[in-house]
Amino acid sequence: MEQTQRRVIRRRRTPKRMNIETVQRWVASAILFHVGSVPAITLAVYSIGVAADDFGRGVGLWVMSGVIGILTAAGILAIFRRFPLSPWLLVGILPTAVTGFYIF
């Protein structure tokens, strides 16, 4: 008996062309995310230790971390030309909300 072999032909999927402005927006938002989230998270975590010794300074650092997080989220929304008042702003407050449990 002779077996017939089927030859599978796979077509290469050509990648979808992307607009250069879209790539620039993604790169700029990734840079802004890194530049804004590192200080926001650092201040939020550092405020826990400071609040143990001096509660007022700790809360001040904690609030600054929230402001930086909100501004970072609003900046990313602005890069993508979205309305700045969005539920995505809650992502900017996330480090502040998590560390608030340890401060209060």
Buried (B, 14 or more C-beta within 10 A) or exposed (E): EEEEEEEEEEEEEEEEEEEEEEEEBEEBBEEBBEEBBEBBBBBBBBBBEBBEEEEEEBBBBBEBBBBBBBBBBBBBBEBEEEEBEEEBBEBBBBBBEEBBEBBE
